Amino acid sequence: MNKVEIVLANTGERMMIEPGTQVAKLAEEYEKSKTLADGKAPWPILGALVNNKVEPLQYRIYNPKTIQLLDITSRQGFRMYRNALTMMLYTAVHDCYPKAVLSIDHSLQNGFYCRIVSAVDDFQLPATDEVCRTVRERMIALQEADMPFTAKTMLLEDAKELIRTRHMPKTLYILEHLKQLYVEMNFLGDTVHKINGKLAPSTGCLTTWDFRQYGEDGYMLQCADPEHPDKLSLFTETPKLFAIFREHYRWTELMHMSTVSDYNRIVYQDGGQDLILLAEALHEKKYAEIAEQVRQSGAKMVLLAGPSSSGKTTSCRRLSVQLSVLGYDVNQMSLDDYFLGRDRTPKLPNGEYDFESVDALDIPLLNEHLNALFRGEEVKIPTFDFKKGDPFYSGKTLKLGPRSILVVEGIHALNPKLTADIDEELKFKVYVSALTQLSIDDQNIIHGTDNRLVRRLVRDNNFRGWNAYETLRRWPEVVRGERKHIFPYQENANVMFNSALLYELGVLKRYAEPLLKQVPEDCEEYSIAQQILNFSEPLLPIDDKFIPYNSIMREFLGGSAFEY
């Protein structure tokens, strides 16, 4: 039989292999060659991009392919590691407490906040510390056994029968509403689940993790640091962020709507319009509460920050409206107008301008202007010309009166360095982000970062004319900037605003899916596009005609009552 030509993207090497060769064999040979060349073993290979589609090591090659081997330091490899770790946790919980159910509520830094609760009325779990110790010991045993994760494509009807014997009603609902004949299920020993994505090859690959108590009745599954895989990700306490998650959980429990199955049930019963109105009413209530907190604080300036596609601009406008209701004369200031000229802008090691750095702003001038405004003086405000790369003065001035309040929006607004010369009593700080989202089922979550990426895909296409490939290509750099310049300061906020809307992915899906399906297969971004299409597939779409004109969604869809 003729051999098959492949290209190993990691080395650029072309090679001829036997038809049916597993990716695992290529990984083994690659690891040996890397060890000989570098004198130390590389991080274990967890899977591969096969023609830019994520595949496990068990994948067999029969036709010419381009293969890129993945370890934990890659985006796709880290997801495989994370998927496998959650499957190992699920298996440990099921082995130790068959009458309990694991609920992975949300991601928290590079880990997951989880709960383990009884699934039947006649069973009571032991104390939280005992549950934690028992499950952790079982996870260690599974890891040391180096058990393989396997995937099996089976008839959908057979998969539903397997899941029906478990306490997994929300997973069963997803399977019952799939419109396909076959489905891929995941196995670890005798345990079966439907994990949203591919998994690492075995439990032995999961050498760095921790499982511990967190909060009053929960647990933290802590992951490895993808940049330093032999170490746990650095974890810092974020009580304000955690409080937002807990508040969201309590609200969705009251609404009986925490997963895709809950959402679909409401939409299927023609409840889409009511869902939109409810979610928007909750947002309006929160804006009003924040405005009242600002009033009670006596602050003269609101500093509002958040990551990309968090809805900062709309939040700035809607909060300003609520402050006006309280009798304030609201003035807005954009940090973009305080960019330094190109001759003074800091640069990255590669020589490109570092526009994401706080030092790209004229901090002394900003502080000088703010202090002058708070003294009651009139200030000439610069305008930044992004085409020329320089600020100029157009005659725009600003002066604050006795009932004035200044709302300042920008990614660095919560960085203490930005307003170091301003009296802290004058400031009220707001952090905005899409912090929560629906879960696919009890163990498969949709990450907030993915939610914001879908928002950005739609907005970039609507307002910048970018296709999905262009947005996906730029996204990793956006996320790196957020981790460096925004997330470290989020706990500085006086209040956090969760800009996620329970209905939004059902609306955005209608716009994002056609864009994602156009991402070409010959680029790495194709795998990310497929991942988003995968988690959005079960969601029923909602018509956007019921979305109010002042909604955060209008910032991405268009038709907003606000100017941007």
NORKAFEN-V644581 format. One record per pair of residues at least 24 apart in sequence whose C-alpha atoms are under 10 Angstrom apart, sorted by sequence separation. I is the first residue (numbers start at 1). GAP is how many residues later the second one is. If there is no record, write none. Layout:
# NORKAFEN-V644581
I|GAP  I|GAP
This chain:
# NORKAFEN-V644581
23|24  24|24  45|24  46|24  47|24  56|24  99|24  100|24  156|24  157|24  158|24  159|24  171|24  207|24  208|24  209|24  215|24  336|24  337|24  338|24  339|24  375|24  376|24  377|24  509|24  512|24  513|24  23|25  44|25  45|25  46|25  47|25  55|25  98|25  99|25  100|25  155|25  156|25  157|25  158|25  159|25  166|25  168|25  208|25  336|25  337|25  338|25  340|25  373|25  374|25  375|25  376|25  23|26  44|26  45|26  46|26  54|26  86|26  90|26  97|26  99|26  155|26  156|26  157|26  159|26  166|26  335|26  338|26  373|26  374|26  375|26  376|26  453|26  23|27  43|27  44|27  45|27  49|27  154|27  155|27  156|27  166|27  215|27  291|27  335|27  338|27  339|27  372|27  373|27  374|27  509|27  43|28  44|28  48|28  49|28  82|28  97|28  154|28  155|28  156|28  287|28  291|28  295|28  335|28  338|28  372|28  373|28  374|28  508|28  509|28  42|29  43|29  47|29  48|29  82|29  97|29  153|29  154|29  155|29  156|29  162|29  163|29  287|29  290|29  291|29  294|29  301|29  337|29  369|29  27|30  43|30  46|30  47|30  82|30  152|30  153|30  154|30  155|30  162|30  163|30  288|30  289|30  291|30  292|30  301|30  302|30  303|30  374|30  449|30  506|30  509|30  510|30  26|31  46|31  152|31  153|31  154|31  162|31  163|31  287|31  288|31  291|31  292|31  295|31  301|31  335|31  374|31  505|31  506|31  509|31  510|31  23|32  24|32  25|32  45|32  46|32  152|32  153|32  283|32  287|32  288|32  290|32  291|32  295|32  374|32  506|32  507|32  509|32  510|32  23|33  24|33  25|33  46|33  47|33  151|33  152|33  153|33  159|33  286|33  287|33  288|33  289|33  290|33  291|33  295|33  373|33  506|33  507|33  508|33  509|33  510|33  22|34  23|34  24|34  46|34  47|34  97|34  151|34  152|34  159|34  284|34  287|34  288|34  291|34  292|34  505|34  506|34  507|34  508|34  510|34  22|35  23|35  24|35  25|35  46|35  96|35  150|35  151|35  152|35  159|35  283|35  284|35  287|35  288|35  291|35  505|35  506|35  507|35  508|35  22|36  23|36  24|36  150|36  151|36  287|36  370|36  503|36  505|36  506|36  507|36  508|36  21|37  22|37  23|37  97|37  149|37  150|37  151|37  285|37  288|37  503|37  504|37  505|37  506|37  507|37  21|38  22|38  23|38  93|38  96|38  97|38  149|38  150|38  284|38  288|38  503|38  504|38  506|38  507|38  20|39  21|39  22|39  30|39  93|39  96|39  148|39  149|39  150|39  503|39  9|40  20|40  21|40  22|40  95|40  148|40  149|40  152|40  504|40  507|40  9|41  19|41  20|41  21|41  26|41  27|41  93|41  94|41  96|41  147|41  148|41  151|41  503|41  8|42  19|42  20|42  27|42  92|42  93|42  96|42  147|42  150|42  151|42  7|43  18|43  19|43  20|43  26|43  27|43  92|43  93|43  95|43  151|43  338|43  339|43  341|43  504|43  6|44  7|44  17|44  18|44  19|44  23|44  91|44  92|44  95|44  151|44  337|44  338|44  339|44  340|44  341|44  342|44  345|44  468|44  472|44  17|45  19|45  23|45  24|45  90|45  92|45  93|45  337|45  338|45  339|45  341|45  468|45  508|45  17|46  23|46  89|46  92|46  93|46  142|46  336|46  337|46  338|46  339|46  342|46  343|46  344|46  468|46  469|46  507|46  511|46  17|47  89|47  91|47  92|47  119|47  120|47  142|47  151|47  336|47  337|47  339|47  341|47  342|47  343|47  468|47  469|47  472|47  16|48  91|48  92|48  119|48  150|48  151|48  333|48  336|48  337|48  341|48  342|48  371|48  374|48  452|48  467|48  468|48  504|48  508|48  89|49  90|49  92|49  118|49  119|49  149|49  150|49  334|49  335|49  336|49  337|49  340|49  341|49  342|49  370|49  374|49  451|49  455|49  459|49  462|49  466|49  467|49  468|49  469|49  470|49  504|49  508|49  88|50  89|50  92|50  149|50  150|50  336|50  339|50  340|50  341|50  371|50  454|50  455|50  458|50  461|50  468|50  469|50  473|50  475|50  501|50  507|50  88|51  91|51  148|51  149|51  150|51  339|51  340|51  341|51  361|51  367|51  368|51  370|51  371|51  454|51  457|51  458|51  461|51  467|51  468|51  469|51  473|51  501|51  14|52  88|52  148|52  149|52  150|52  338|52  339|52  366|52  367|52  370|52  371|52  374|52  448|52  458|52  459|52  467|52  468|52  472|52  473|52  500|52  501|52  89|53  148|53  149|53  337|53  338|53  358|53  359|53  366|53  367|53  368|53  451|53  455|53  458|53  459|53  472|53  499|53  500|53  12|54  85|54  88|54  147|54  148|54  149|54  337|54  357|54  358|54  363|54  364|54  367|54  368|54  451|54  454|54  455|54  457|54  458|54  461|54  469|54  471|54  472|54  499|54  6|55  12|55  88|55  146|55  147|55  148|55  336|55  337|55  356|55  357|55  358|55  363|55  364|55  366|55  367|55  431|55  454|55  457|55  458|55  469|55  470|55  473|55  5|56  6|56  10|56  12|56  146|56  147|56  148|56  356|56  362|56  363|56  364|56  431|56  455|56  456|56  457|56  469|56  472|56  4|57  5|57  6|57  7|57  8|57  9|57  10|57  11|57  145|57  146|57  147|57  148|57  358|57  361|57  363|57  364|57  433|57  451|57  454|57  455|57  458|57  468|57  469|57  472|57  4|58  5|58  6|58  7|58  8|58  9|58  10|58  11|58  85|58  145|58  146|58  147|58  359|58  363|58  431|58  432|58  454|58  457|58  468|58  3|59  4|59  5|59  6|59  7|59  8|59  9|59  10|59  88|59  143|59  144|59  145|59  146|59  358|59  359|59  431|59  454|59  457|59  469|59  3|60  4|60  5|60  6|60  7|60  8|60  9|60  10|60  142|60  143|60  144|60  146|60  358|60  430|60  431|60  469|60  3|61  4|61  5|61  6|61  7|61  8|61  88|61  142|61  143|61  144|61  429|61  430|61  431|61  432|61  435|61  437|61  468|61  87|62  141|62  142|62  143|62  144|62  429|62  430|62  431|62  435|62  436|62  437|62  438|62  454|62  140|63  143|63  144|63  429|63  430|63  431|63  432|63  433|63  434|63  435|63  436|63  437|63  438|63  139|64  140|64  142|64  143|64  429|64  430|64  431|64  432|64  433|64  434|64  435|64  436|64  437|64  438|64  84|65  101|65  102|65  333|65  428|65  429|65  430|65  431|65  432|65  433|65  434|65  435|65  436|65  437|65  438|65  100|66  101|66  102|66  140|66  332|66  428|66  429|66  430|66  431|66  432|66  433|66  434|66  435|66  436|66  437|66  438|66  99|67  100|67  101|67  140|67  331|67  427|67  428|67  429|67  430|67  431|67  432|67  433|67  434|67  437|67  438|67  98|68  99|68  331|68  431|68  432|68  437|68  98|69  140|69  301|69  331|69  139|70  140|70  330|70  411|70  412|70  415|70  139|71  329|71  330|71  411|71  414|71  415|71  94|72  139|72  329|72  414|72  415|72  94|73  301|73  328|73  329|73  330|73  331|73  332|73  333|73  334|73  335|73  336|73  412|73  413|73  414|73  415|73  416|73  136|74  137|74  300|74  328|74  329|74  330|74  331|74  332|74  333|74  334|74  335|74  336|74  411|74  412|74  414|74  415|74  136|75  328|75  329|75  330|75  331|75  332|75  333|75  334|75  335|75  336|75  411|75  414|75  415|75  454|75  135|76  136|76  327|76  328|76  329|76  330|76  331|76  332|76  333|76  334|76  335|76  411|76  413|76  414|76  416|76  135|77  327|77  328|77  329|77  330|77  331|77  332|77  333|77  335|77  412|77  413|77  414|77  415|77  133|78  328|78  335|78  414|78  415|78  450|78  454|78  132|79  133|79  324|79  334|79  414|79  453|79  132|80  133|80  324|80  413|80  414|80  131|81  132|81  323|81  324|81  450|81  451|81  131|82  132|82  323|82  450|82  454|82  129|83  130|83  335|83  128|84  129|84  177|84  323|84  128|85  136|85  174|85  320|85  450|85  128|86  132|86  174|86  320|86  446|86  132|87  173|87  174|87  177|87  320|87  128|88  129|88  131|88  132|88  171|88  173|88  319|88  128|89  129|89  170|89  171|89  172|89  173|89  446|89  127|90  128|90  129|90  170|90  171|90  174|90  317|90  445|90  446|90  58|91  128|91  170|91  173|91  316|91  444|91  58|92  169|92  170|92  173|92  316|92  463|92  56|93  58|93  316|93  462|93  463|93  56|94  315|94  459|94  462|94  463|94  56|95  95|95  440|95  459|95  461|95  462|95  463|95  91|96  95|96  313|96  439|96  440|96  459|96  460|96  461|96  462|96  91|97  94|97  114|97  312|97  313|97  458|97  459|97  460|97  90|98  91|98  111|98  113|98  114|98  115|98  312|98  440|98  455|98  458|98  459|98  87|99  88|99  91|99  92|99  111|99  112|99  113|99  114|99  115|99  312|99  440|99  456|99  457|99  458|99  459|99  87|100  88|100  91|100  111|100  113|100  114|100  117|100  300|100  455|100  456|100  458|100  87|101  90|101  91|101  113|101  116|101  117|101  455|101  84|102  90|102  91|102  113|102  115|102  116|102  300|102  454|102  455|102  88|103  90|103  114|103  115|103  116|103  300|103  301|103  302|103  303|103  304|103  305|103  306|103  307|103  308|103  84|104  87|104  114|104  115|104  300|104  301|104  302|104  303|104  304|104  305|104  306|104  307|104  87|105  113|105  114|105  115|105  300|105  301|105  302|105  303|105  304|105  305|105  306|105  307|105  87|106  113|106  114|106  299|106  300|106  301|106  302|106  303|106  304|106  305|106  306|106  87|107  112|107  113|107  114|107  298|107  299|107  300|107  301|107  302|107  303|107  304|107  305|107  306|107  87|108  112|108  113|108  303|108  304|108  305|108  306|108  86|109  111|109  112|109  113|109  303|109  304|109  305|109  111|110  112|110  295|110  303|110  304|110  305|110  84|111  110|111  111|111  112|111  294|111  302|111  303|111  83|112  87|112  108|112  110|112  111|112  303|112  83|113  84|113  86|113  105|113  107|113  108|113  109|113  110|113  111|113  83|114  84|114  85|114  88|114  104|114  107|114  108|114  109|114  110|114  111|114  316|114  82|115  83|115  84|115  85|115  88|115  103|115  104|115  107|115  110|115  315|115  82|116  83|116  84|116  87|116  104|116  110|116  303|116  316|116  80|117  81|117  82|117  83|117  84|117  85|117  104|117  315|117  79|118  80|118  81|118  82|118  84|118  85|118  88|118  312|118  315|118  79|119  80|119  81|119  84|119  312|119  313|119  79|120  80|120  81|120  85|120  312|120  76|121  77|121  78|121  79|121  80|121  81|121  84|121  85|121  111|121  310|121  311|121  312|121  356|121  76|122  77|122  78|122  81|122  84|122  85|122  89|122  110|122  111|122  310|122  311|122  356|122  77|123  85|123  110|123  301|123  309|123  310|123  311|123  81|124  82|124  85|124  109|124  110|124  111|124  299|124  301|124  302|124  303|124  304|124  305|124  306|124  307|124  309|124  310|124  356|124  357|124  81|125  109|125  110|125  299|125  300|125  301|125  302|125  303|125  304|125  305|125  306|125  307|125  308|125  309|125  310|125  356|125  109|126  299|126  300|126  301|126  302|126  303|126  304|126  305|126  306|126  307|126  308|126  355|126  356|126  82|127  108|127  109|127  298|127  299|127  300|127  301|127  302|127  303|127  304|127  305|127  306|127  307|127  354|127  357|127  358|127  72|128  109|128  297|128  298|128  299|128  300|128  301|128  302|128  303|128  304|128  305|128  306|128  356|128  357|128  71|129  108|129  109|129  113|129  297|129  298|129  299|129  356|129  70|130  108|130  297|130  298|130  299|130  356|130  297|131  89|132  113|132  72|133  108|133  294|133  295|133  108|134  294|134  86|135  293|135  294|135  85|136  106|136  294|136  85|137  86|137  108|137  85|138  107|138  290|138  310|138  106|139  310|139  82|140  105|140  106|140  290|140  309|140  57|141  82|141  105|141  308|141  310|141  311|141  55|142  56|142  57|142  81|142  82|142  307|142  309|142  310|142  54|143  55|143  56|143  57|143  58|143  81|143  106|143  309|143  310|143  54|144  55|144  56|144  57|144  105|144  308|144  309|144  311|144  54|145  55|145  56|145  78|145  81|145  307|145  308|145  309|145  310|145  78|146  309|146  310|146  78|147  79|147  308|147  309|147  78|148  308|148  309|148  77|149  78|149  309|150  47|151  75|151  78|151  46|152  47|152  72|152  73|152  74|152  46|153  47|153  72|153  73|153  74|153  105|153  46|154  47|154  72|154  73|154  105|154  45|155  46|155  71|155  72|155  73|155  44|156  45|156  46|156  72|156  73|156  44|157  72|157  71|158  46|159  45|160  44|161  43|162  44|162  308|167  308|170  307|171  308|171  307|172  308|173  307|174  308|174  263|175  307|175  262|176  263|176  306|176  307|176  24|177  260|177  261|177  262|177  263|177  259|178  260|178  261|178  262|178  307|178  308|178  258|179  259|179  260|179  261|179  262|179  307|179  258|180  259|180  260|180  261|180  306|180  307|180  257|181  258|181  259|181  260|181  305|181  306|181  257|182  258|182  259|182  260|182  315|182  258|183  259|183  306|183  307|183  258|184  305|184  306|184  315|184  43|185  259|185  260|185  305|185  312|185  314|185  43|186  252|186  259|186  260|186  43|187  248|187  249|187  259|187  310|187  311|187  312|187  248|188  305|188  310|188  311|188  248|189  304|189  310|189  311|189  241|190  245|190  303|190  306|190  309|190  310|190  244|191  245|191  303|191  304|191  305|191  306|191  244|192  245|192  304|192  241|194  297|197  294|200  293|201  294|201  293|202  290|204  290|205  290|206  290|207  286|210  287|210  286|211  286|212  286|213  283|214  283|215  283|216  283|217  283|218  282|219  279|221  280|221  279|222  280|222  278|223  279|223  280|223  278|224  279|224  276|225  278|225  279|225  275|226  276|226  277|226  275|227  276|227  275|228  276|228  273|230  272|231  318|232  317|233  318|233  272|234  318|234  315|235  267|236  314|236  315|236  314|237  315|237  314|238  263|239  267|239  313|239  314|239  263|240  311|240  312|240  314|240  311|241  314|241  260|242  264|242  310|242  311|242  313|242  259|243  263|243  309|243  311|243  312|243  196|244  258|244  311|244  317|244  318|244  195|245  196|245  257|245  310|245  311|245  317|245  195|246  260|246  309|246  314|246  317|246  194|247  196|247  197|247  309|247  314|247  317|247  195|248  196|248  314|248  194|249  195|249  196|249  241|249  313|249  314|249  193|250  194|250  196|250  240|250  241|250  248|250  252|250  313|250  314|250  240|251  244|251  313|251  236|252  238|252  239|252  240|252  241|252  244|252  238|253  240|253  243|253  244|253  245|253  237|254  240|254  241|254  244|254  240|255  241|255  240|256  241|256  241|257  174|266  276|266  284|266  174|267  275|267  280|267  284|267  173|268  272|268  276|268  280|268  283|268  170|269  171|269  172|269  272|269  273|269  277|269  283|269  170|270  171|270  272|270  273|270  276|270  277|270  280|270  170|271  171|271  271|271  272|271  273|271  275|271  276|271  277|271  280|271  169|272  170|272  171|272  267|272  268|272  270|272  272|272  273|272  274|272  276|272  279|272  280|272  168|273  169|273  170|273  171|273  267|273  268|273  273|273  280|273  168|274  264|274  266|274  267|274  272|274  273|274  168|275  260|275  264|275  265|275  267|275  276|275  260|276  263|276  264|276  261|277  263|277  264|277  260|278  261|278  260|279  261|279  260|280  108|327  115|327  107|328  114|328  106|329  107|329  114|329  106|330  105|331  106|331  105|332  106|332  105|333  106|333  112|333  197|333  198|333  105|334  197|334  104|335  196|335  103|336  105|336  104|337  105|337  106|337  197|337  103|338  104|338  105|338  106|338  107|338  196|338  197|338  103|339  104|339  105|339  106|339  107|339  108|339  196|339  102|340  103|340  104|340  105|340  106|340  107|340  101|341  102|341  103|341  104|341  105|341  106|341  107|341  101|342  103|342  106|342  107|342  90|353  89|354  87|356  86|357  87|357  86|358  178|359  179|359  83|360  178|360  83|361  177|361  177|362  175|363  174|364  174|365  109|378  75|401  76|448  76|451  76|452  75|453  76|455  66|456  68|456  52|468  53|468  52|469  53|469  51|470  52|470  53|470  54|470  51|471  52|471  53|471  51|472  52|472  53|472  54|472  55|472  51|473  52|473  53|473  54|473  50|474  52|474  53|474  54|474  49|475  51|475  52|475  53|475  51|476  52|476  53|476  54|476  49|477  50|477  53|477  54|477  49|478  52|478  53|478
